[in-house]
Amino acid sequence: MTVGNATYQTIEDVPKVVPLFPLEGALLLPRSHIPLNIFEPRYIAMVDAAMRTDRVIGMIQPDLKEGEEEVPGARPPLQSVGCLGRITSFQESGDGRYLVTLSGISRFDLIGEVEDRAPFRRGAIDISRYVEDLTPGVGEEEVDRDGVLSALQSYLEANEMEADWESVNTASTEVLINALSMMSPYGPKEKQALLEAESLKVRADTLIALAEMEMARDNPGAGPSIQ
């Protein structure tokens, strides 16, 4: 697969140690894109370091207990799975911030953190379990696309929202599922479950189940609305 100007075809093409960007509730998936507004000095330094080397950063969520909030400047424990992204767009704001776009490469297992003098965290990572992430479209044929679209339509109607159906209908199944997962309004636990889904089908089924549960909670007397 190609991300920006770089090609990632095998495990050897992926760095073994990467800067880590812990961000609660954020989800990055392969071949998807997330805009980031970088302003903390330690993460400014992280982006500077990535831009000097391979432009790769590991997005990962803090592993917080139920009801626990992240303390600014702290180093909370991290989830065991994150997603590598390459900086494919970079802009200086003029007021000390960086505006970047991170494009997803592959999920990874966090093997451990690397201690050094950098102000940001770095981790040793392994993508062996997720090597299929490097190949576009794996598992698309197993996804119930019609079921996903039905769930999306029901969810939008229940929340009086609209979608760009032309873009939805022309998107590949992988792009559609991953984009919906990233845009979904669910919490950190649900986002982590979507990230760690063992296949595209499981991720799609999880999205449908989450939509069903939310609509059932908001309309307890209506019963299931998605088949």
Short mmCIF file of the C-alpha atoms (twelve columns), coordinates in Angstrom:
data_MODEL
# 
_entry.id   MODEL 
# 
loop_
_atom_site.group_PDB 
_atom_site.id 
_atom_site.type_symbol 
_atom_site.label_atom_id 
_atom_site.label_alt_id 
_atom_site.label_comp_id 
_atom_site.label_asym_id 
_atom_site.label_seq_id 
_atom_site.Cartn_x 
_atom_site.Cartn_y 
_atom_site.Cartn_z 
_atom_site.pdbx_PDB_model_num 
ATOM 1   C CA . MET A 1   0.000   0.000   0.000  1 
ATOM 2   C CA . THR A 2   1.082   3.591   -0.593 1 
ATOM 3   C CA . VAL A 3   0.605   6.281   2.039  1 
ATOM 4   C CA . GLY A 4   1.649   9.700   0.849  1 
ATOM 5   C CA . ASN A 5   5.022   9.243   -0.834 1 
ATOM 6   C CA . ALA A 6   5.905   6.047   1.036  1 
ATOM 7   C CA . THR A 7   5.123   2.420   0.211  1 
ATOM 8   C CA . TYR A 8   4.502   -0.221  2.864  1 
ATOM 9   C CA . GLN A 9   4.374   -3.770  1.509  1 
ATOM 10  C CA . THR A 10  5.967   -5.922  4.201  1 
ATOM 11  C CA . ILE A 11  6.757   -5.818  7.909  1 
ATOM 12  C CA . GLU A 12  10.290  -4.712  7.017  1 
ATOM 13  C CA . ASP A 13  8.922   -1.477  5.545  1 
ATOM 14  C CA . VAL A 14  7.516   -0.409  8.923  1 
ATOM 15  C CA . PRO A 15  9.717   1.129   11.655 1 
ATOM 16  C CA . LYS A 16  10.208  -0.947  14.798 1 
ATOM 17  C CA . VAL A 17  10.333  2.018   17.195 1 
ATOM 18  C CA . VAL A 18  7.975   4.975   16.806 1 
ATOM 19  C CA . PRO A 19  6.905   8.106   18.678 1 
ATOM 20  C CA . LEU A 20  3.658   7.483   20.558 1 
ATOM 21  C CA . PHE A 21  0.759   9.917   20.601 1 
ATOM 22  C CA . PRO A 22  -1.641  8.925   23.409 1 
ATOM 23  C CA . LEU A 23  -5.071  10.436  22.725 1 
ATOM 24  C CA . GLU A 24  -8.201  9.240   24.482 1 
ATOM 25  C CA . GLY A 25  -11.217 8.639   22.252 1 
ATOM 26  C CA . ALA A 26  -9.220  9.005   19.029 1 
ATOM 27  C CA . LEU A 27  -9.322  6.269   16.413 1 
ATOM 28  C CA . LEU A 28  -7.087  5.848   13.380 1 
ATOM 29  C CA . LEU A 29  -7.476  2.932   10.971 1 
ATOM 30  C CA . PRO A 30  -5.528  1.808   7.882  1 
ATOM 31  C CA . ARG A 31  -6.112  3.932   4.774  1 
ATOM 32  C CA . SER A 32  -8.079  6.457   6.802  1 
ATOM 33  C CA . HIS A 33  -7.087  9.974   7.772  1 
ATOM 34  C CA . ILE A 34  -7.309  12.017  10.959 1 
ATOM 35  C CA . PRO A 35  -6.613  15.761  11.272 1 
ATOM 36  C CA . LEU A 36  -4.656  16.778  14.359 1 
ATOM 37  C CA . ASN A 37  -4.152  20.148  16.003 1 
ATOM 38  C CA . ILE A 38  -0.795  19.868  17.775 1 
ATOM 39  C CA . PHE A 39  -0.013  22.500  20.423 1 
ATOM 40  C CA . GLU A 40  1.600   20.877  23.487 1 
ATOM 41  C CA . PRO A 41  5.400   21.392  23.441 1 
ATOM 42  C CA . ARG A 42  6.115   17.664  23.878 1 
ATOM 43  C CA . TYR A 43  3.956   16.808  20.866 1 
ATOM 44  C CA . ILE A 44  5.416   19.657  18.829 1 
ATOM 45  C CA . ALA A 45  8.768   17.952  19.529 1 
ATOM 46  C CA . MET A 46  7.220   14.600  18.547 1 
ATOM 47  C CA . VAL A 47  6.112   15.943  15.171 1 
ATOM 48  C CA . ASP A 48  9.505   17.608  14.617 1 
ATOM 49  C CA . ALA A 49  11.224  14.270  15.272 1 
ATOM 50  C CA . ALA A 50  8.860   12.386  12.954 1 
ATOM 51  C CA . MET A 51  9.336   14.931  10.161 1 
ATOM 52  C CA . ARG A 52  13.111  14.547  10.418 1 
ATOM 53  C CA . THR A 53  12.873  10.772  9.967  1 
ATOM 54  C CA . ASP A 54  10.133  8.549   8.507  1 
ATOM 55  C CA . ARG A 55  7.093   10.708  9.382  1 
ATOM 56  C CA . VAL A 56  5.502   7.781   11.238 1 
ATOM 57  C CA . ILE A 57  3.678   8.158   14.570 1 
ATOM 58  C CA . GLY A 58  1.829   5.574   16.654 1 
ATOM 59  C CA . MET A 59  -1.676  6.655   17.670 1 
ATOM 60  C CA . ILE A 60  -2.730  4.894   20.859 1 
ATOM 61  C CA . GLN A 61  -5.273  5.400   23.617 1 
ATOM 62  C CA . PRO A 62  -4.416  5.712   27.317 1 
ATOM 63  C CA . ASP A 63  -5.585  2.698   29.310 1 
ATOM 64  C CA . LEU A 64  -7.702  4.490   31.900 1 
ATOM 65  C CA . LYS A 65  -9.984  2.924   34.481 1 
ATOM 66  C CA . GLU A 66  -13.744 3.496   34.416 1 
ATOM 67  C CA . GLY A 67  -14.409 7.114   35.383 1 
ATOM 68  C CA . GLU A 68  -10.709 7.987   35.477 1 
ATOM 69  C CA . GLU A 69  -9.651  11.117  33.600 1 
ATOM 70  C CA . GLU A 70  -6.299  11.746  31.998 1 
ATOM 71  C CA . VAL A 71  -4.133  14.185  33.931 1 
ATOM 72  C CA . PRO A 72  -2.440  16.794  31.700 1 
ATOM 73  C CA . GLY A 73  1.293   16.154  31.497 1 
ATOM 74  C CA . ALA A 74  1.054   12.703  33.087 1 
ATOM 75  C CA . ARG A 75  2.219   9.404   31.603 1 
ATOM 76  C CA . PRO A 76  -0.767  7.043   31.983 1 
ATOM 77  C CA . PRO A 77  -0.560  3.361   31.037 1 
ATOM 78  C CA . LEU A 78  -1.334  2.700   27.396 1 
ATOM 79  C CA . GLN A 79  -3.565  0.273   25.552 1 
ATOM 80  C CA . SER A 80  -1.746  -2.692  24.033 1 
ATOM 81  C CA . VAL A 81  -2.932  -1.978  20.466 1 
ATOM 82  C CA . GLY A 82  -2.649  1.208   18.426 1 
ATOM 83  C CA . CYS A 83  -2.388  2.253   14.787 1 
ATOM 84  C CA . LEU A 84  0.575   3.613   12.875 1 
ATOM 85  C CA . GLY A 85  0.048   6.743   10.834 1 
ATOM 86  C CA . ARG A 86  2.212   8.709   8.435  1 
ATOM 87  C CA . ILE A 87  2.163   12.502  8.383  1 
ATOM 88  C CA . THR A 88  0.838   13.252  4.898  1 
ATOM 89  C CA . SER A 89  -0.022  16.915  5.441  1 
ATOM 90  C CA . PHE A 90  1.834   19.451  7.545  1 
ATOM 91  C CA . GLN A 91  1.120   23.115  8.156  1 
ATOM 92  C CA . GLU A 92  2.376   25.692  10.639 1 
ATOM 93  C CA . SER A 93  -0.432  27.811  12.055 1 
ATOM 94  C CA . GLY A 94  1.642   30.910  12.742 1 
ATOM 95  C CA . ASP A 95  0.788   30.854  16.455 1 
ATOM 96  C CA . GLY A 96  2.970   27.932  17.511 1 
ATOM 97  C CA . ARG A 97  0.666   25.083  16.519 1 
ATOM 98  C CA . TYR A 98  1.046   22.391  13.863 1 
ATOM 99  C CA . LEU A 99  -1.905  21.289  11.769 1 
ATOM 100 C CA . VAL A 100 -1.199  17.804  10.454 1 
ATOM 101 C CA . THR A 101 -3.033  14.963  8.788  1 
ATOM 102 C CA . LEU A 102 -2.124  11.466  9.864  1 
ATOM 103 C CA . SER A 103 -2.884  8.681   7.358  1 
ATOM 104 C CA . GLY A 104 -3.304  5.157   8.685  1 
ATOM 105 C CA . ILE A 105 -0.821  2.413   7.783  1 
ATOM 106 C CA . SER A 106 -1.354  -0.594  10.062 1 
ATOM 107 C CA . ARG A 107 -2.406  -1.510  13.555 1 
ATOM 108 C CA . PHE A 108 0.345   -2.593  15.939 1 
ATOM 109 C CA . ASP A 109 0.971   -4.362  19.224 1 
ATOM 110 C CA . LEU A 110 2.872   -2.242  21.723 1 
ATOM 111 C CA . ILE A 111 5.776   -4.372  22.906 1 
ATOM 112 C CA . GLY A 112 7.099   -1.858  25.390 1 
ATOM 113 C CA . GLU A 113 8.194   1.723   25.828 1 
ATOM 114 C CA . VAL A 114 11.672  2.937   25.002 1 
ATOM 115 C CA . GLU A 115 13.186  5.179   27.635 1 
ATOM 116 C CA . ASP A 116 15.261  8.088   26.385 1 
ATOM 117 C CA . ARG A 117 15.592  11.816  26.942 1 
ATOM 118 C CA . ALA A 118 12.929  12.808  24.448 1 
ATOM 119 C CA . PRO A 119 10.033  14.810  25.939 1 
ATOM 120 C CA . PHE A 120 7.540   12.513  24.212 1 
ATOM 121 C CA . ARG A 121 6.966   8.775   24.594 1 
ATOM 122 C CA . ARG A 122 8.355   6.185   22.189 1 
ATOM 123 C CA . GLY A 123 7.433   2.557   21.836 1 
ATOM 124 C CA . ALA A 124 8.762   -0.673  20.351 1 
ATOM 125 C CA . ILE A 125 6.006   -2.051  18.158 1 
ATOM 126 C CA . ASP A 126 5.152   -5.181  16.160 1 
ATOM 127 C CA . ILE A 127 2.633   -5.374  13.298 1 
ATOM 128 C CA . SER A 128 2.929   -9.145  12.752 1 
ATOM 129 C CA . ARG A 129 -0.665  -9.815  13.804 1 
ATOM 130 C CA . TYR A 130 -1.949  -7.103  11.478 1 
ATOM 131 C CA . VAL A 131 0.163   -7.577  8.364  1 
ATOM 132 C CA . GLU A 132 -3.031  -7.886  6.270  1 
ATOM 133 C CA . ASP A 133 -3.647  -4.208  7.068  1 
ATOM 134 C CA . LEU A 134 -0.986  -3.448  4.451  1 
ATOM 135 C CA . THR A 135 -3.213  -4.901  1.709  1 
ATOM 136 C CA . PRO A 136 -6.228  -2.787  0.712  1 
ATOM 137 C CA . GLY A 137 -9.672  -4.372  0.731  1 
ATOM 138 C CA . VAL A 138 -8.956  -7.558  2.701  1 
ATOM 139 C CA . GLY A 139 -12.239 -9.057  3.951  1 
ATOM 140 C CA . GLU A 140 -14.571 -6.712  2.074  1 
ATOM 141 C CA . GLU A 141 -16.500 -9.595  0.509  1 
ATOM 142 C CA . GLU A 142 -17.514 -10.894 3.958  1 
ATOM 143 C CA . VAL A 143 -19.111 -7.617  5.082  1 
ATOM 144 C CA . ASP A 144 -22.887 -7.189  5.084  1 
ATOM 145 C CA . ARG A 145 -22.690 -3.793  3.364  1 
ATOM 146 C CA . ASP A 146 -26.470 -3.539  3.007  1 
ATOM 147 C CA . GLY A 147 -26.829 -4.147  6.742  1 
ATOM 148 C CA . VAL A 148 -24.316 -1.394  7.492  1 
ATOM 149 C CA . LEU A 149 -26.129 1.053   5.193  1 
ATOM 150 C CA . SER A 150 -29.470 0.146   6.764  1 
ATOM 151 C CA . ALA A 151 -28.039 0.723   10.241 1 
ATOM 152 C CA . LEU A 152 -26.548 4.030   9.132  1 
ATOM 153 C CA . GLN A 153 -29.835 5.214   7.648  1 
ATOM 154 C CA . SER A 154 -31.791 4.227   10.780 1 
ATOM 155 C CA . TYR A 155 -29.247 5.928   13.021 1 
ATOM 156 C CA . LEU A 156 -29.304 9.139   10.988 1 
ATOM 157 C CA . GLU A 157 -33.092 9.232   10.928 1 
ATOM 158 C CA . ALA A 158 -33.295 8.624   14.678 1 
ATOM 159 C CA . ASN A 159 -30.897 11.509  15.312 1 
ATOM 160 C CA . GLU A 160 -32.295 13.810  12.586 1 
ATOM 161 C CA . MET A 161 -29.006 13.847  10.725 1 
ATOM 162 C CA . GLU A 162 -28.120 13.675  7.048  1 
ATOM 163 C CA . ALA A 163 -25.330 12.044  5.052  1 
ATOM 164 C CA . ASP A 164 -23.691 12.573  1.689  1 
ATOM 165 C CA . TRP A 165 -25.185 9.421   0.193  1 
ATOM 166 C CA . GLU A 166 -23.376 9.847   -3.115 1 
ATOM 167 C CA . SER A 167 -20.028 9.630   -1.322 1 
ATOM 168 C CA . VAL A 168 -21.290 6.792   0.878  1 
ATOM 169 C CA . ASN A 169 -22.468 4.722   -2.068 1 
ATOM 170 C CA . THR A 170 -19.291 5.211   -4.099 1 
ATOM 171 C CA . ALA A 171 -16.851 4.490   -1.239 1 
ATOM 172 C CA . SER A 172 -15.231 1.088   -1.085 1 
ATOM 173 C CA . THR A 173 -16.531 -1.142  1.686  1 
ATOM 174 C CA . GLU A 174 -13.276 -0.881  3.643  1 
ATOM 175 C CA . VAL A 175 -13.172 2.905   3.385  1 
ATOM 176 C CA . LEU A 176 -16.841 3.113   4.384  1 
ATOM 177 C CA . ILE A 177 -16.520 0.877   7.459  1 
ATOM 178 C CA . ASN A 178 -13.321 2.508   8.659  1 
ATOM 179 C CA . ALA A 179 -14.627 6.047   8.099  1 
ATOM 180 C CA . LEU A 180 -17.851 5.288   9.981  1 
ATOM 181 C CA . SER A 181 -15.835 3.739   12.817 1 
ATOM 182 C CA . MET A 182 -13.635 6.811   13.119 1 
ATOM 183 C CA . MET A 183 -16.550 9.249   12.957 1 
ATOM 184 C CA . SER A 184 -18.744 7.280   15.341 1 
ATOM 185 C CA . PRO A 185 -19.731 9.134   18.543 1 
ATOM 186 C CA . TYR A 186 -18.856 6.281   20.890 1 
ATOM 187 C CA . GLY A 187 -16.509 6.324   23.854 1 
ATOM 188 C CA . PRO A 188 -12.925 5.126   24.284 1 
ATOM 189 C CA . LYS A 189 -13.856 1.501   25.045 1 
ATOM 190 C CA . GLU A 190 -16.009 1.223   21.944 1 
ATOM 191 C CA . LYS A 191 -13.357 2.911   19.811 1 
ATOM 192 C CA . GLN A 192 -10.758 0.448   21.107 1 
ATOM 193 C CA . ALA A 193 -13.057 -2.468  20.285 1 
ATOM 194 C CA . LEU A 194 -13.474 -1.150  16.738 1 
ATOM 195 C CA . LEU A 195 -9.695  -0.803  16.419 1 
ATOM 196 C CA . GLU A 196 -8.992  -4.312  17.675 1 
ATOM 197 C CA . ALA A 197 -11.710 -6.023  15.598 1 
ATOM 198 C CA . GLU A 198 -10.141 -9.154  14.123 1 
ATOM 199 C CA . SER A 199 -11.574 -8.533  10.660 1 
ATOM 200 C CA . LEU A 200 -13.426 -5.927  8.632  1 
ATOM 201 C CA . LYS A 201 -16.583 -8.009  9.039  1 
ATOM 202 C CA . VAL A 202 -16.271 -8.003  12.829 1 
ATOM 203 C CA . ARG A 203 -15.726 -4.221  12.778 1 
ATOM 204 C CA . ALA A 204 -18.843 -3.772  10.624 1 
ATOM 205 C CA . ASP A 205 -20.907 -6.070  12.853 1 
ATOM 206 C CA . THR A 206 -19.690 -4.142  15.906 1 
ATOM 207 C CA . LEU A 207 -20.793 -0.862  14.337 1 
ATOM 208 C CA . ILE A 208 -24.262 -2.287  13.671 1 
ATOM 209 C CA . ALA A 209 -24.529 -3.635  17.223 1 
ATOM 210 C CA . LEU A 210 -23.474 -0.298  18.728 1 
ATOM 211 C CA . ALA A 211 -26.044 1.564   16.623 1 
ATOM 212 C CA . GLU A 212 -28.768 -0.885  17.630 1 
ATOM 213 C CA . MET A 213 -27.939 -0.553  21.331 1 
ATOM 214 C CA . GLU A 214 -27.897 3.236   21.206 1 
ATOM 215 C CA . MET A 215 -31.229 3.446   19.390 1 
ATOM 216 C CA . ALA A 216 -32.783 0.902   21.757 1 
ATOM 217 C CA . ARG A 217 -31.570 2.934   24.723 1 
ATOM 218 C CA . ASP A 218 -32.959 6.177   23.289 1 
ATOM 219 C CA . ASN A 219 -36.262 4.538   22.282 1 
ATOM 220 C CA . PRO A 220 -36.855 1.705   24.783 1 
ATOM 221 C CA . GLY A 221 -40.382 0.990   23.557 1 
ATOM 222 C CA . ALA A 222 -39.582 0.890   19.879 1 
ATOM 223 C CA . GLY A 223 -37.834 -2.501  19.806 1 
ATOM 224 C CA . PRO A 224 -35.112 -3.453  17.310 1 
ATOM 225 C CA . SER A 225 -35.208 -1.362  14.162 1 
ATOM 226 C CA . ILE A 226 -32.335 -2.960  12.264 1 
ATOM 227 C CA . GLN A 227 -32.562 -6.407  10.743 1 
# 
